[in-house]
Amino acid sequence: MHESMPASMRRPKKTMQKATAVMHKSLRLLGAGVHTAGPGKDYPSHAHTSWELVYYVRGRITCPIGDETYAATPGTVLLTPPRTWHAELSRTGYANRFLQVDAAPRWPWPRVCFDDGDRNLGRVFDSLVRESTQPTTDSDQLCSLLLGELDLLLRRAAQAPVTAAEQLVAQAERIFEERFASGVRIASVAAELGISPSGLRASFARLRGTSPSTALQHVRLRHALSHIRNSTLPLQAIADLTGYDSVSHLSRHIKAATGSAPGALRTAD
């Protein structure tokens, strides 16, 4: 899902986009879309008669929701119950995916949760937005399945206690997602989180079965593959956009992960 979408697909100021109602048990998808804003472009305080589920993909945002205030970064999901006043204070400029869902006010969802390294929540949000705003003949059926998957993922998030190590790993993953294109270093991320590099590596090994550097590489690789398959950008531009030192560095990682050179992937697609 690209952030540069037509204005008609972005969240309007007073009303939300309408989409074909999709049922999943007692859940109903009412609308979906993408919202982007520049630095200082706050979204004013407002409330809805349905739940609003928001997945942040870019930026750093302060979000007052009811009596609580949350700091959202890439990979953060904020869930606002019906008739709850909330706003977005744009510190850096930001982009999000949003869903309007008709569900009981006390539906067993958390108020905040974080995506995992495989971006399972982000994938479902992206798919629901795409199927709702660009529907095809079987979009209703697919949206029903996706809404059910999202419901289960959010219920799991509400039931699972978040340990200090899990929170640190989630914060590191959000930093990777936000800064993958720059020369981010694991040691600097660890220092920012107040933990030693060895402590961060140990938490990743225990909770993710991998290392922080491999997790960062996975983010860069995912974005690079998306550019290769969905654009005509030169490989040098893709390397620059995704944090690789050179085209050869990019090509080595692409081939190790897929078994094919970047040019072959582009030709095959």
C-alpha positions, 0 to 999 in steps of 0.5 A: 500500500503506497502512502501517496494515494488520491485525496478521495481515498484519504480520511476526510475531516468530518466524515469517514469514507463509506465502504460496503458493509462486511459482516464477521459475526457481530463485527461490521466493517463500515469504512477504511482508508489512508490518512497522511499529514505533514509536520504540525498538521494535527487532526482535531479532537473528534469522536465516532459512533463506531470503533476506529482502528488506526495502524501507523506506518510513518512518523511520530504522533501524540494521540490523546484518547479519552483520558489517556495519551499515547505516543505512536510510532510505526507499527503502533495500533491504536483502538478507540471505542465508540463515542470516545474523543480522540485526536492526533498531534503531528510532531514529524508528519505521519501516515496511517491506515484506518478502519471504522468497525461496528462492534460492541463498545466493550469488545475485547480489544486492547487500546494499544498494541504493536505489530510484530517483526513479520508485520502481521497486523500491518498486512491485514490493515493494508489488505482491508484498506485495499479491498474496501477502497478498490473493490472487486467481485469477491472483495466482500468475501475477502474482507470478511475473512480479513476482519475475522483474522484482525479480530483474532490478532487483536484479541490475542494482543489483549490477552498477552501480558507485555513484558519489559523485554517484549516492549523493548523488542517492539520499540526496536522493531518500530525504530527499524521500520521508521529508519531502515533507509538511514544508516541506523546502527544496532548500538545506537538503537540499544542506547536510545532504548536504555539497554546494552547491545548484548541485552538487546541481542539476547531479547531478540534471540529469546523472543524472535529467534533472530538477531536485531541486525537480521530483523533490520535486514528483513525490513530493508529487504521487504522494502527493496523487494517491493520497489523491485517488483512494483516500480521501474526505479534503477537499482541504485535508487532502490539501494539508496531508498532502502539503506543498502551501501551499494547496488552490489550490497543490495544484489547480494542480499536479494540473491541470498534471500530469493535465489535470484538476482534483482534483474531476474525478479523484475523480468519474471514479474 
